[in-house]
């Protein structure tokens, strides 16, 4: 019996947990991703359970995912530099 080796190489391991279809440009500390499959997760911001293909991370932390709605409102509230046009 061998124990499964845990890799601590952050990003690669985390990105492979969820299949990312598209990676959007980061906005400040936030970055949004479109996943290949619909994923259920608990938003770190509103604490609601969300089912979506769109997730956002803050500071690249995949353990605290943010929903699309919160991502938008944080961007709006944060207004880092000038507003970037969506889409
Ligand atoms: Zn949320």
PDB file of the backbone (N, CA, C, O) and the ligand in Angstrom, with CONECT records:
HET     ZN  A 101       1
ATOM      1  N   UNK A   1       0.838  -1.206   0.000  1.00  0.00           N
ATOM      2  CA  UNK A   1       0.000   0.000   0.000  1.00  0.00           C
ATOM      3  C   UNK A   1       0.873   1.257   0.000  1.00  0.00           C
ATOM      4  O   UNK A   1       1.656   1.481   0.923  1.00  0.00           O
ATOM      5  N   UNK A   2       0.735   2.029  -0.993  1.00  0.00           N
ATOM      6  CA  UNK A   2       1.493   3.271  -1.028  1.00  0.00           C
ATOM      7  C   UNK A   2       0.537   4.451  -0.901  1.00  0.00           C
ATOM      8  O   UNK A   2      -0.558   4.456  -1.464  1.00  0.00           O
ATOM      9  N   UNK A   3       0.970   5.411  -0.172  1.00  0.00           N
ATOM     10  CA  UNK A   3       0.144   6.611  -0.029  1.00  0.00           C
ATOM     11  C   UNK A   3       0.236   7.452  -1.288  1.00  0.00           C
ATOM     12  O   UNK A   3       1.271   7.517  -1.950  1.00  0.00           O
ATOM     13  N   UNK A   4      -0.854   8.077  -1.586  1.00  0.00           N
ATOM     14  CA  UNK A   4      -0.876   8.943  -2.759  1.00  0.00           C
ATOM     15  C   UNK A   4      -0.067  10.195  -2.473  1.00  0.00           C
ATOM     16  O   UNK A   4      -0.244  10.865  -1.455  1.00  0.00           O
ATOM     17  N   UNK A   5       0.803  10.478  -3.381  1.00  0.00           N
ATOM     18  CA  UNK A   5       1.664  11.617  -3.177  1.00  0.00           C
ATOM     19  C   UNK A   5       0.918  12.917  -3.453  1.00  0.00           C
ATOM     20  O   UNK A   5       0.284  13.087  -4.495  1.00  0.00           O
ATOM     21  N   UNK A   6       1.012  13.808  -2.510  1.00  0.00           N
ATOM     22  CA  UNK A   6       0.348  15.097  -2.685  1.00  0.00           C
ATOM     23  C   UNK A   6       1.320  16.093  -3.304  1.00  0.00           C
ATOM     24  O   UNK A   6       2.398  16.355  -2.770  1.00  0.00           O
ATOM     25  N   UNK A   7       0.926  16.617  -4.394  1.00  0.00           N
ATOM     26  CA  UNK A   7       1.769  17.651  -4.985  1.00  0.00           C
ATOM     27  C   UNK A   7       1.407  18.992  -4.375  1.00  0.00           C
ATOM     28  O   UNK A   7       0.237  19.319  -4.177  1.00  0.00           O
ATOM     29  N   UNK A   8       2.411  19.730  -4.096  1.00  0.00           N
ATOM     30  CA  UNK A   8       2.161  21.057  -3.530  1.00  0.00           C
ATOM     31  C   UNK A   8       2.397  22.157  -4.548  1.00  0.00           C
ATOM     32  O   UNK A   8       2.383  23.341  -4.211  1.00  0.00           O
ATOM     33  N   UNK A   9       2.609  21.771  -5.765  1.00  0.00           N
ATOM     34  CA  UNK A   9       2.744  22.798  -6.800  1.00  0.00           C
ATOM     35  C   UNK A   9       1.365  23.386  -7.061  1.00  0.00           C
ATOM     36  O   UNK A   9       0.531  22.793  -7.745  1.00  0.00           O
ATOM     37  N   UNK A  10       1.157  24.534  -6.514  1.00  0.00           N
ATOM     38  CA  UNK A  10      -0.169  25.124  -6.428  1.00  0.00           C
ATOM     39  C   UNK A  10      -0.963  25.146  -7.719  1.00  0.00           C
ATOM     40  O   UNK A  10      -1.937  24.409  -7.869  1.00  0.00           O
ATOM     41  N   UNK A  11      -0.558  25.969  -8.629  1.00  0.00           N
ATOM     42  CA  UNK A  11      -1.448  26.291  -9.727  1.00  0.00           C
ATOM     43  C   UNK A  11      -1.782  25.101 -10.612  1.00  0.00           C
ATOM     44  O   UNK A  11      -2.943  24.901 -10.971  1.00  0.00           O
ATOM     45  N   UNK A  12      -0.806  24.333 -10.955  1.00  0.00           N
ATOM     46  CA  UNK A  12      -1.083  23.213 -11.846  1.00  0.00           C
ATOM     47  C   UNK A  12      -2.096  22.259 -11.241  1.00  0.00           C
ATOM     48  O   UNK A  12      -3.035  21.823 -11.907  1.00  0.00           O
ATOM     49  N   UNK A  13      -1.896  21.943  -9.980  1.00  0.00           N
ATOM     50  CA  UNK A  13      -2.791  21.008  -9.312  1.00  0.00           C
ATOM     51  C   UNK A  13      -4.207  21.569  -9.236  1.00  0.00           C
ATOM     52  O   UNK A  13      -5.187  20.854  -9.449  1.00  0.00           O
ATOM     53  N   UNK A  14      -4.293  22.837  -8.933  1.00  0.00           N
ATOM     54  CA  UNK A  14      -5.610  23.419  -8.765  1.00  0.00           C
ATOM     55  C   UNK A  14      -6.333  23.582 -10.091  1.00  0.00           C
ATOM     56  O   UNK A  14      -7.537  23.349 -10.195  1.00  0.00           O
ATOM     57  N   UNK A  15      -5.589  23.979 -11.085  1.00  0.00           N
ATOM     58  CA  UNK A  15      -6.224  24.138 -12.383  1.00  0.00           C
ATOM     59  C   UNK A  15      -6.721  22.808 -12.920  1.00  0.00           C
ATOM     60  O   UNK A  15      -7.708  22.756 -13.654  1.00  0.00           O
ATOM     61  N   UNK A  16      -6.047  21.750 -12.558  1.00  0.00           N
ATOM     62  CA  UNK A  16      -6.459  20.462 -13.082  1.00  0.00           C
ATOM     63  C   UNK A  16      -7.661  19.896 -12.342  1.00  0.00           C
ATOM     64  O   UNK A  16      -8.282  18.939 -12.804  1.00  0.00           O
ATOM     65  N   UNK A  17      -7.991  20.478 -11.201  1.00  0.00           N
ATOM     66  CA  UNK A  17      -9.199  20.046 -10.499  1.00  0.00           C
ATOM     67  C   UNK A  17     -10.438  20.379 -11.316  1.00  0.00           C
ATOM     68  O   UNK A  17     -11.381  19.592 -11.405  1.00  0.00           O
ATOM     69  N   UNK A  18     -10.409  21.554 -11.903  1.00  0.00           N
ATOM     70  CA  UNK A  18     -11.516  21.996 -12.729  1.00  0.00           C
ATOM     71  C   UNK A  18     -10.983  22.208 -14.134  1.00  0.00           C
ATOM     72  O   UNK A  18      -9.912  22.782 -14.332  1.00  0.00           O
ATOM     73  N   UNK A  19     -11.741  21.739 -15.093  1.00  0.00           N
ATOM     74  CA  UNK A  19     -11.302  21.910 -16.467  1.00  0.00           C
ATOM     75  C   UNK A  19     -11.660  23.300 -16.955  1.00  0.00           C
ATOM     76  O   UNK A  19     -12.832  23.632 -17.134  1.00  0.00           O
ATOM     77  N   UNK A  20     -10.666  24.079 -17.159  1.00  0.00           N
ATOM     78  CA  UNK A  20     -10.885  25.461 -17.587  1.00  0.00           C
ATOM     79  C   UNK A  20     -10.946  25.519 -19.099  1.00  0.00           C
ATOM     80  O   UNK A  20     -10.025  25.106 -19.804  1.00  0.00           O
ATOM     81  N   UNK A  21     -12.061  26.043 -19.570  1.00  0.00           N
ATOM     82  CA  UNK A  21     -12.228  26.194 -21.010  1.00  0.00           C
ATOM     83  C   UNK A  21     -11.586  27.492 -21.482  1.00  0.00           C
ATOM     84  O   UNK A  21     -10.894  27.541 -22.498  1.00  0.00           O
ATOM     85  N   UNK A  22     -11.838  28.525 -20.717  1.00  0.00           N
ATOM     86  CA  UNK A  22     -11.304  29.824 -21.106  1.00  0.00           C
ATOM     87  C   UNK A  22     -10.872  30.613 -19.893  1.00  0.00           C
ATOM     88  O   UNK A  22     -11.553  30.636 -18.868  1.00  0.00           O
ATOM     89  N   UNK A  23      -9.754  31.244 -20.023  1.00  0.00           N
ATOM     90  CA  UNK A  23      -9.206  32.034 -18.931  1.00  0.00           C
ATOM     91  C   UNK A  23      -9.308  33.499 -19.327  1.00  0.00           C
ATOM     92  O   UNK A  23      -8.783  33.914 -20.360  1.00  0.00           O
ATOM     93  N   UNK A  24      -9.987  34.275 -18.495  1.00  0.00           N
ATOM     94  CA  UNK A  24     -10.151  35.680 -18.820  1.00  0.00           C
ATOM     95  C   UNK A  24      -8.996  36.487 -18.224  1.00  0.00           C
ATOM     96  O   UNK A  24      -8.364  36.063 -17.257  1.00  0.00           O
ATOM     97  N   UNK A  25      -8.736  37.621 -18.795  1.00  0.00           N
ATOM     98  CA  UNK A  25      -7.663  38.461 -18.240  1.00  0.00           C
ATOM     99  C   UNK A  25      -7.986  38.852 -16.806  1.00  0.00           C
ATOM    100  O   UNK A  25      -9.137  39.143 -16.483  1.00  0.00           O
ATOM    101  N   UNK A  26      -6.991  38.860 -15.961  1.00  0.00           N
ATOM    102  CA  UNK A  26      -7.235  39.195 -14.568  1.00  0.00           C
ATOM    103  C   UNK A  26      -7.524  40.685 -14.439  1.00  0.00           C
ATOM    104  O   UNK A  26      -6.994  41.521 -15.171  1.00  0.00           O
ATOM    105  N   UNK A  27      -8.389  40.972 -13.475  1.00  0.00           N
ATOM    106  CA  UNK A  27      -8.723  42.368 -13.179  1.00  0.00           C
ATOM    107  C   UNK A  27      -8.286  42.624 -11.745  1.00  0.00           C
ATOM    108  O   UNK A  27      -8.992  42.277 -10.799  1.00  0.00           O
ATOM    109  N   UNK A  28      -7.147  43.217 -11.597  1.00  0.00           N
ATOM    110  CA  UNK A  28      -6.618  43.397 -10.258  1.00  0.00           C
ATOM    111  C   UNK A  28      -6.290  42.040  -9.666  1.00  0.00           C
ATOM    112  O   UNK A  28      -5.543  41.269 -10.269  1.00  0.00           O
ATOM    113  N   UNK A  29      -6.837  41.732  -8.495  1.00  0.00           N
ATOM    114  CA  UNK A  29      -6.575  40.448  -7.857  1.00  0.00           C
ATOM    115  C   UNK A  29      -7.576  39.391  -8.290  1.00  0.00           C
ATOM    116  O   UNK A  29      -7.473  38.230  -7.895  1.00  0.00           O
ATOM    117  N   UNK A  30      -8.536  39.792  -9.095  1.00  0.00           N
ATOM    118  CA  UNK A  30      -9.587  38.873  -9.508  1.00  0.00           C
ATOM    119  C   UNK A  30      -9.342  38.323 -10.896  1.00  0.00           C
ATOM    120  O   UNK A  30      -8.807  39.005 -11.770  1.00  0.00           O
ATOM    121  N   UNK A  31      -9.739  37.091 -11.081  1.00  0.00           N
ATOM    122  CA  UNK A  31      -9.674  36.516 -12.412  1.00  0.00           C
ATOM    123  C   UNK A  31     -10.847  35.583 -12.612  1.00  0.00           C
ATOM    124  O   UNK A  31     -11.206  34.822 -11.713  1.00  0.00           O
ATOM    125  N   UNK A  32     -11.437  35.640 -13.775  1.00  0.00           N
ATOM    126  CA  UNK A  32     -12.607  34.825 -14.056  1.00  0.00           C
ATOM    127  C   UNK A  32     -12.251  33.721 -15.045  1.00  0.00           C
ATOM    128  O   UNK A  32     -11.402  33.886 -15.920  1.00  0.00           O
ATOM    129  N   UNK A  33     -12.926  32.601 -14.875  1.00  0.00           N
ATOM    130  CA  UNK A  33     -12.692  31.451 -15.729  1.00  0.00           C
ATOM    131  C   UNK A  33     -14.008  30.876 -16.210  1.00  0.00           C
ATOM    132  O   UNK A  33     -15.006  30.885 -15.490  1.00  0.00           O
ATOM    133  N   UNK A  34     -13.996  30.381 -17.428  1.00  0.00           N
ATOM    134  CA  UNK A  34     -15.133  29.615 -17.910  1.00  0.00           C
ATOM    135  C   UNK A  34     -14.721  28.147 -17.927  1.00  0.00           C
ATOM    136  O   UNK A  34     -13.707  27.767 -18.512  1.00  0.00           O
ATOM    137  N   UNK A  35     -15.534  27.347 -17.270  1.00  0.00           N
ATOM    138  CA  UNK A  35     -15.203  25.931 -17.137  1.00  0.00           C
ATOM    139  C   UNK A  35     -15.830  25.117 -18.261  1.00  0.00           C
ATOM    140  O   UNK A  35     -16.787  25.540 -18.910  1.00  0.00           O
ATOM    141  N   UNK A  36     -15.268  23.957 -18.464  1.00  0.00           N
ATOM    142  CA  UNK A  36     -15.794  23.056 -19.487  1.00  0.00           C
ATOM    143  C   UNK A  36     -17.171  22.544 -19.071  1.00  0.00           C
ATOM    144  O   UNK A  36     -18.095  22.460 -19.881  1.00  0.00           O
ATOM    145  N   UNK A  37     -17.281  22.205 -17.792  1.00  0.00           N
ATOM    146  CA  UNK A  37     -18.533  21.648 -17.291  1.00  0.00           C
ATOM    147  C   UNK A  37     -19.126  22.554 -16.217  1.00  0.00           C
ATOM    148  O   UNK A  37     -18.419  23.294 -15.534  1.00  0.00           O
ATOM    149  N   UNK A  38     -20.433  22.470 -16.094  1.00  0.00           N
ATOM    150  CA  UNK A  38     -21.103  23.188 -15.010  1.00  0.00           C
ATOM    151  C   UNK A  38     -20.633  22.626 -13.673  1.00  0.00           C
ATOM    152  O   UNK A  38     -20.584  21.411 -13.479  1.00  0.00           O
ATOM    153  N   UNK A  39     -20.294  23.516 -12.766  1.00  0.00           N
ATOM    154  CA  UNK A  39     -19.746  23.113 -11.492  1.00  0.00           C
ATOM    155  C   UNK A  39     -20.546  23.735 -10.361  1.00  0.00           C
ATOM    156  O   UNK A  39     -20.946  24.897 -10.432  1.00  0.00           O
ATOM    157  N   UNK A  40     -20.772  22.956  -9.330  1.00  0.00           N
ATOM    158  CA  UNK A  40     -21.444  23.488  -8.149  1.00  0.00           C
ATOM    159  C   UNK A  40     -20.399  23.866  -7.112  1.00  0.00           C
ATOM    160  O   UNK A  40     -19.531  23.065  -6.767  1.00  0.00           O
ATOM    161  N   UNK A  41     -20.490  25.064  -6.632  1.00  0.00           N
ATOM    162  CA  UNK A  41     -19.527  25.537  -5.646  1.00  0.00           C
ATOM    163  C   UNK A  41     -20.214  26.536  -4.722  1.00  0.00           C
ATOM    164  O   UNK A  41     -21.274  27.070  -5.047  1.00  0.00           O
ATOM    165  N   UNK A  42     -19.612  26.776  -3.592  1.00  0.00           N
ATOM    166  CA  UNK A  42     -20.135  27.780  -2.673  1.00  0.00           C
ATOM    167  C   UNK A  42     -19.330  29.052  -2.831  1.00  0.00           C
ATOM    168  O   UNK A  42     -18.108  29.060  -2.682  1.00  0.00           O
ATOM    169  N   UNK A  43     -20.023  30.108  -3.131  1.00  0.00           N
ATOM    170  CA  UNK A  43     -19.349  31.375  -3.341  1.00  0.00           C
ATOM    171  C   UNK A  43     -18.770  31.879  -2.027  1.00  0.00           C
ATOM    172  O   UNK A  43     -19.439  31.898  -0.994  1.00  0.00           O
ATOM    173  N   UNK A  44     -17.527  32.279  -2.096  1.00  0.00           N
ATOM    174  CA  UNK A  44     -16.834  32.735  -0.903  1.00  0.00           C
ATOM    175  C   UNK A  44     -17.344  34.086  -0.423  1.00  0.00           C
ATOM    176  O   UNK A  44     -17.087  34.486   0.712  1.00  0.00           O
ATOM    177  N   UNK A  45     -18.050  34.768  -1.269  1.00  0.00           N
ATOM    178  CA  UNK A  45     -18.469  36.136  -0.961  1.00  0.00           C
ATOM    179  C   UNK A  45     -19.907  36.191  -0.445  1.00  0.00           C
ATOM    180  O   UNK A  45     -20.170  36.752   0.618  1.00  0.00           O
ATOM    181  N   UNK A  46     -20.830  35.611  -1.200  1.00  0.00           N
ATOM    182  CA  UNK A  46     -22.231  35.645  -0.780  1.00  0.00           C
ATOM    183  C   UNK A  46     -22.632  34.361  -0.052  1.00  0.00           C
ATOM    184  O   UNK A  46     -23.746  34.254   0.459  1.00  0.00           O
ATOM    185  N   UNK A  47     -21.720  33.390  -0.009  1.00  0.00           N
ATOM    186  CA  UNK A  47     -21.962  32.137   0.698  1.00  0.00           C
ATOM    187  C   UNK A  47     -23.158  31.362   0.181  1.00  0.00           C
ATOM    188  O   UNK A  47     -23.746  30.564   0.910  1.00  0.00           O
ATOM    189  N   UNK A  48     -23.518  31.590  -1.064  1.00  0.00           N
ATOM    190  CA  UNK A  48     -24.610  30.848  -1.658  1.00  0.00           C
ATOM    191  C   UNK A  48     -24.034  29.746  -2.525  1.00  0.00           C
ATOM    192  O   UNK A  48     -22.931  29.847  -3.063  1.00  0.00           O
ATOM    193  N   UNK A  49     -24.816  28.699  -2.636  1.00  0.00           N
ATOM    194  CA  UNK A  49     -24.387  27.618  -3.506  1.00  0.00           C
ATOM    195  C   UNK A  49     -24.747  27.972  -4.948  1.00  0.00           C
ATOM    196  O   UNK A  49     -25.895  28.282  -5.266  1.00  0.00           O
ATOM    197  N   UNK A  50     -23.757  27.916  -5.785  1.00  0.00           N
ATOM    198  CA  UNK A  50     -23.947  28.313  -7.170  1.00  0.00           C
ATOM    199  C   UNK A  50     -23.631  27.151  -8.094  1.00  0.00           C
ATOM    200  O   UNK A  50     -22.746  26.339  -7.823  1.00  0.00           O
ATOM    201  N   UNK A  51     -24.358  27.091  -9.167  1.00  0.00           N
ATOM    202  CA  UNK A  51     -24.058  26.108 -10.199  1.00  0.00           C
ATOM    203  C   UNK A  51     -23.835  26.869 -11.491  1.00  0.00           C
ATOM    204  O   UNK A  51     -24.762  27.454 -12.051  1.00  0.00           O
ATOM    205  N   UNK A  52     -22.627  26.857 -11.945  1.00  0.00           N
ATOM    206  CA  UNK A  52     -22.289  27.691 -13.087  1.00  0.00           C
ATOM    207  C   UNK A  52     -21.040  27.200 -13.780  1.00  0.00           C
ATOM    208  O   UNK A  52     -20.256  26.427 -13.229  1.00  0.00           O
ATOM    209  N   UNK A  53     -20.878  27.664 -14.992  1.00  0.00           N
ATOM    210  CA  UNK A  53     -19.612  27.441 -15.690  1.00  0.00           C
ATOM    211  C   UNK A  53     -18.648  28.595 -15.440  1.00  0.00           C
ATOM    212  O   UNK A  53     -17.447  28.501 -15.698  1.00  0.00           O
ATOM    213  N   UNK A  54     -19.209  29.672 -14.936  1.00  0.00           N
ATOM    214  CA  UNK A  54     -18.368  30.840 -14.705  1.00  0.00           C
ATOM    215  C   UNK A  54     -17.973  30.926 -13.244  1.00  0.00           C
ATOM    216  O   UNK A  54     -18.832  30.989 -12.365  1.00  0.00           O
ATOM    217  N   UNK A  55     -16.692  30.928 -12.988  1.00  0.00           N
ATOM    218  CA  UNK A  55     -16.206  31.111 -11.626  1.00  0.00           C
ATOM    219  C   UNK A  55     -15.133  32.192 -11.645  1.00  0.00           C
ATOM    220  O   UNK A  55     -14.533  32.485 -12.679  1.00  0.00           O
ATOM    221  N   UNK A  56     -14.914  32.767 -10.485  1.00  0.00           N
ATOM    222  CA  UNK A  56     -13.841  33.746 -10.380  1.00  0.00           C
ATOM    223  C   UNK A  56     -13.003  33.425  -9.155  1.00  0.00           C
ATOM    224  O   UNK A  56     -13.505  32.920  -8.151  1.00  0.00           O
ATOM    225  N   UNK A  57     -11.738  33.722  -9.257  1.00  0.00           N
ATOM    226  CA  UNK A  57     -10.844  33.527  -8.124  1.00  0.00           C
ATOM    227  C   UNK A  57     -10.313  34.878  -7.671  1.00  0.00           C
ATOM    228  O   UNK A  57     -10.209  35.827  -8.448  1.00  0.00           O
ATOM    229  N   UNK A  58      -9.983  34.931  -6.395  1.00  0.00           N
ATOM    230  CA  UNK A  58      -9.341  36.128  -5.878  1.00  0.00           C
ATOM    231  C   UNK A  58      -7.942  35.733  -5.430  1.00  0.00           C
ATOM    232  O   UNK A  58      -7.773  34.762  -4.692  1.00  0.00           O
ATOM    233  N   UNK A  59      -6.951  36.474  -5.870  1.00  0.00           N
ATOM    234  CA  UNK A  59      -5.553  36.165  -5.583  1.00  0.00           C
ATOM    235  C   UNK A  59      -5.195  34.748  -6.022  1.00  0.00           C
ATOM    236  O   UNK A  59      -4.332  34.104  -5.424  1.00  0.00           O
ATOM    237  N   UNK A  60      -5.855  34.272  -7.057  1.00  0.00           N
ATOM    238  CA  UNK A  60      -5.538  32.948  -7.584  1.00  0.00           C
ATOM    239  C   UNK A  60      -5.869  31.808  -6.648  1.00  0.00           C
ATOM    240  O   UNK A  60      -5.310  30.719  -6.778  1.00  0.00           O
ATOM    241  N   UNK A  61      -6.763  32.037  -5.713  1.00  0.00           N
ATOM    242  CA  UNK A  61      -7.107  31.018  -4.731  1.00  0.00           C
ATOM    243  C   UNK A  61      -8.321  30.209  -5.189  1.00  0.00           C
ATOM    244  O   UNK A  61      -9.455  30.688  -5.152  1.00  0.00           O
ATOM    245  N   UNK A  62      -8.063  28.988  -5.617  1.00  0.00           N
ATOM    246  CA  UNK A  62      -9.136  28.144  -6.146  1.00  0.00           C
ATOM    247  C   UNK A  62      -9.956  27.483  -5.048  1.00  0.00           C
ATOM    248  O   UNK A  62     -10.931  26.788  -5.332  1.00  0.00           O
ATOM    249  N   UNK A  63      -9.572  27.692  -3.819  1.00  0.00           N
ATOM    250  CA  UNK A  63     -10.363  27.105  -2.748  1.00  0.00           C
ATOM    251  C   UNK A  63     -11.452  28.057  -2.293  1.00  0.00           C
ATOM    252  O   UNK A  63     -12.378  27.661  -1.586  1.00  0.00           O
ATOM    253  N   UNK A  64     -11.342  29.290  -2.692  1.00  0.00           N
ATOM    254  CA  UNK A  64     -12.364  30.281  -2.364  1.00  0.00           C
ATOM    255  C   UNK A  64     -12.902  30.880  -3.653  1.00  0.00           C
ATOM    256  O   UNK A  64     -12.520  31.977  -4.062  1.00  0.00           O
ATOM    257  N   UNK A  65     -13.770  30.154  -4.260  1.00  0.00           N
ATOM    258  CA  UNK A  65     -14.301  30.612  -5.535  1.00  0.00           C
ATOM    259  C   UNK A  65     -15.383  31.666  -5.327  1.00  0.00           C
ATOM    260  O   UNK A  65     -16.058  31.710  -4.299  1.00  0.00           O
ATOM    261  N   UNK A  66     -15.517  32.490  -6.320  1.00  0.00           N
ATOM    262  CA  UNK A  66     -16.494  33.561  -6.269  1.00  0.00           C
ATOM    263  C   UNK A  66     -17.442  33.412  -7.452  1.00  0.00           C
ATOM    264  O   UNK A  66     -17.030  33.027  -8.546  1.00  0.00           O
ATOM    265  N   UNK A  67     -18.714  33.720  -7.223  1.00  0.00           N
ATOM    266  CA  UNK A  67     -19.669  33.570  -8.299  1.00  0.00           C
ATOM    267  C   UNK A  67     -19.592  34.758  -9.251  1.00  0.00           C
ATOM    268  O   UNK A  67     -18.974  35.782  -8.960  1.00  0.00           O
ATOM    269  N   UNK A  68     -20.228  34.586 -10.373  1.00  0.00           N
ATOM    270  CA  UNK A  68     -20.182  35.610 -11.404  1.00  0.00           C
ATOM    271  C   UNK A  68     -20.784  36.926 -10.926  1.00  0.00           C
ATOM    272  O   UNK A  68     -20.285  38.006 -11.241  1.00  0.00           O
ATOM    273  N   UNK A  69     -21.861  36.816 -10.164  1.00  0.00           N
ATOM    274  CA  UNK A  69     -22.523  38.013  -9.669  1.00  0.00           C
ATOM    275  C   UNK A  69     -21.624  38.812  -8.742  1.00  0.00           C
ATOM    276  O   UNK A  69     -21.524  40.033  -8.854  1.00  0.00           O
ATOM    277  N   UNK A  70     -20.972  38.109  -7.827  1.00  0.00           N
ATOM    278  CA  UNK A  70     -20.087  38.783  -6.888  1.00  0.00           C
ATOM    279  C   UNK A  70     -18.863  39.343  -7.606  1.00  0.00           C
ATOM    280  O   UNK A  70     -18.375  40.427  -7.287  1.00  0.00           O
ATOM    281  N   UNK A  71     -18.396  38.602  -8.552  1.00  0.00           N
ATOM    282  CA  UNK A  71     -17.264  39.073  -9.344  1.00  0.00           C
ATOM    283  C   UNK A  71     -17.588  40.430  -9.960  1.00  0.00           C
ATOM    284  O   UNK A  71     -16.788  41.364  -9.910  1.00  0.00           O
ATOM    285  N   UNK A  72     -18.779  40.513 -10.540  1.00  0.00           N
ATOM    286  CA  UNK A  72     -19.190  41.760 -11.163  1.00  0.00           C
ATOM    287  C   UNK A  72     -19.321  42.891 -10.160  1.00  0.00           C
ATOM    288  O   UNK A  72     -18.887  44.015 -10.414  1.00  0.00           O
ATOM    289  N   UNK A  73     -19.923  42.583  -9.017  1.00  0.00           N
ATOM    290  CA  UNK A  73     -20.150  43.652  -8.047  1.00  0.00           C
ATOM    291  C   UNK A  73     -18.849  44.084  -7.379  1.00  0.00           C
ATOM    292  O   UNK A  73     -18.673  45.253  -7.037  1.00  0.00           O
ATOM    293  N   UNK A  74     -17.946  43.133  -7.199  1.00  0.00           N
ATOM    294  CA  UNK A  74     -16.649  43.494  -6.617  1.00  0.00           C
ATOM    295  C   UNK A  74     -15.872  44.388  -7.575  1.00  0.00           C
ATOM    296  O   UNK A  74     -15.238  45.363  -7.171  1.00  0.00           O
ATOM    297  N   UNK A  75     -15.934  44.040  -8.823  1.00  0.00           N
ATOM    298  CA  UNK A  75     -15.265  44.868  -9.825  1.00  0.00           C
ATOM    299  C   UNK A  75     -15.820  46.276  -9.821  1.00  0.00           C
ATOM    300  O   UNK A  75     -15.085  47.262  -9.885  1.00  0.00           O
ATOM    301  N   UNK A  76     -17.136  46.340  -9.744  1.00  0.00           N
ATOM    302  CA  UNK A  76     -17.810  47.631  -9.778  1.00  0.00           C
ATOM    303  C   UNK A  76     -17.443  48.454  -8.543  1.00  0.00           C
ATOM    304  O   UNK A  76     -17.123  49.639  -8.635  1.00  0.00           O
ATOM    305  N   UNK A  77     -17.500  47.791  -7.387  1.00  0.00           N
ATOM    306  CA  UNK A  77     -17.216  48.486  -6.140  1.00  0.00           C
ATOM    307  C   UNK A  77     -15.738  48.832  -6.027  1.00  0.00           C
ATOM    308  O   UNK A  77     -15.359  49.920  -5.592  1.00  0.00           O
ATOM    309  N   UNK A  78     -14.927  47.878  -6.429  1.00  0.00           N
ATOM    310  CA  UNK A  78     -13.497  48.096  -6.304  1.00  0.00           C
ATOM    311  C   UNK A  78     -12.997  49.154  -7.252  1.00  0.00           C
ATOM    312  O   UNK A  78     -12.147  49.974  -6.904  1.00  0.00           O
ATOM    313  N   UNK A  79     -13.531  49.130  -8.451  1.00  0.00           N
ATOM    314  CA  UNK A  79     -13.145  50.108  -9.462  1.00  0.00           C
ATOM    315  C   UNK A  79     -11.640  50.289  -9.508  1.00  0.00           C
ATOM    316  O   UNK A  79     -11.128  51.404  -9.406  1.00  0.00           O
ATOM    317  N   UNK A  80     -10.952  49.192  -9.660  1.00  0.00           N
ATOM    318  CA  UNK A  80      -9.508  49.268  -9.761  1.00  0.00           C
ATOM    319  C   UNK A  80      -9.127  49.989 -11.044  1.00  0.00           C
ATOM    320  O   UNK A  80      -9.511  49.603 -12.148  1.00  0.00           O
ATOM    321  N   UNK A  81      -8.382  51.016 -10.858  1.00  0.00           N
ATOM    322  CA  UNK A  81      -8.009  51.893 -11.976  1.00  0.00           C
ATOM    323  C   UNK A  81      -9.275  52.335 -12.708  1.00  0.00           C
ATOM    324  O   UNK A  81     -10.262  52.691 -12.064  1.00  0.00           O
ATOM    325  N   UNK A  82      -9.265  52.318 -13.979  1.00  0.00           N
ATOM    326  CA  UNK A  82     -10.470  52.672 -14.702  1.00  0.00           C
ATOM    327  C   UNK A  82     -11.261  51.412 -15.018  1.00  0.00           C
ATOM    328  O   UNK A  82     -10.716  50.311 -15.104  1.00  0.00           O
ATOM    329  N   UNK A  83     -12.540  51.605 -15.186  1.00  0.00           N
ATOM    330  CA  UNK A  83     -13.389  50.452 -15.452  1.00  0.00           C
ATOM    331  C   UNK A  83     -13.063  49.853 -16.824  1.00  0.00           C
ATOM    332  O   UNK A  83     -12.911  50.549 -17.827  1.00  0.00           O
ATOM    333  N   UNK A  84     -12.968  48.565 -16.807  1.00  0.00           N
ATOM    334  CA  UNK A  84     -12.698  47.889 -18.059  1.00  0.00           C
ATOM    335  C   UNK A  84     -14.035  47.427 -18.631  1.00  0.00           C
ATOM    336  O   UNK A  84     -14.880  46.901 -17.907  1.00  0.00           O
ATOM    337  N   UNK A  85     -14.210  47.616 -19.858  1.00  0.00           N
ATOM    338  CA  UNK A  85     -15.472  47.213 -20.483  1.00  0.00           C
ATOM    339  C   UNK A  85     -15.622  45.701 -20.442  1.00  0.00           C
ATOM    340  O   UNK A  85     -14.687  44.951 -20.724  1.00  0.00           O
ATOM    341  N   UNK A  86     -16.806  45.286 -20.089  1.00  0.00           N
ATOM    342  CA  UNK A  86     -17.066  43.861 -20.018  1.00  0.00           C
ATOM    343  C   UNK A  86     -17.282  43.287 -21.415  1.00  0.00           C
ATOM    344  O   UNK A  86     -17.788  43.951 -22.320  1.00  0.00           O
ATOM    345  N   UNK A  87     -16.890  42.070 -21.545  1.00  0.00           N
ATOM    346  CA  UNK A  87     -17.142  41.408 -22.805  1.00  0.00           C
ATOM    347  C   UNK A  87     -15.957  41.561 -23.729  1.00  0.00           C
ATOM    348  O   UNK A  87     -15.983  41.062 -24.854  1.00  0.00           O
TER     349      UNK A  87
HETATM  350 ZN    ZN A 101     -21.452  35.208  -4.793  1.00  0.00          ZN
END
